[in-house]
Structures are given as structure tokens and as C-alpha cells.
Amino acid sequence: MKLQISTIALTADVNTADVEKCKAIGMNNYISKPIDKKLLYHKILELLKSK
């Protein structure tokens, strides 16, 4: 069994280049600072539903 670990990148500044870099190295999603707890919660739920 191969284990898949989902990752969410936490960045100080999100622009198009940063988003593409995150996706290119295999990140599943991203969120920028300051952290919005509700947004982080929803992104985690999205990842769990996609499994």
C-alpha cells in the first residue's frame, strides 16, 4: 500500500508564480498569511473529500 500525504503550502505572499511553484513541487493547495482559520478548515475538508 502506497501512502499519500496531502500538503498545504503556507506562504507569506501568494502570487501566480508562487501558486505555480507550489503545484509544480506537488503541493495539493496553498494558503497565505495571516491564516484564516475557516479557510484552512475548508481546504482540509476539500483534501479529505478528494481521498
Stockholm file with secondary structure:
# STOCKHOLM 1.0

chainA/1-51         MKLQISTIALTADVNTADVEKCKAIGMNNYISKPIDKKLLYHKILELLKSK
#=GR chainA/1-51 SS CCCCCCCEEEESSCCHHHHHHHHHTTCSEEEESSCCHHHHHHHHHHHHHTC
#=GC SS_cons        CCCCCCCEEEESSCCHHHHHHHHHTTCSEEEESSCCHHHHHHHHHHHHHTC
//
